[in-house]
Amino acid sequence: FIVFDYIKQWGRAKQQLAQWIVEGKIQYQKEDIREGLENAPAALLDLFNGENKGKLIVKIGDRITTSEDGNQNEPRIIASRL
């Protein structure tokens, strides 16, 4: 369907969707994380076939950097994302 065909019903729909979220009838999953570069081709196919849930991320490793204040004695791990 085309969303704009139902623009007059948006207010009512937004209230109903919010209620369903509160009641647990629908859930929001914002990230679908796949581990390893070797899984990137399958993840790409899943993306185009609509098999992923939410934002599709292929994690290819962890990267160690210094803290934001530049203190190199406090390394932290940041997940690399594509």
Secondary structure as GFF3:
##gff-version 3
##sequence-region A 1 82
A	DSSP	three_ten_helix	3	9	.	.	.	ID=ss1
A	DSSP	alpha_helix	10	23	.	.	.	ID=ss2
A	DSSP	beta_strand	31	35	.	.	.	ID=ss3
A	DSSP	three_ten_helix	37	39	.	.	.	ID=ss4
A	DSSP	alpha_helix	40	49	.	.	.	ID=ss5
A	DSSP	beta_strand	55	65	.	.	.	ID=ss6
A	DSSP	beta_strand	76	81	.	.	.	ID=ss7
###
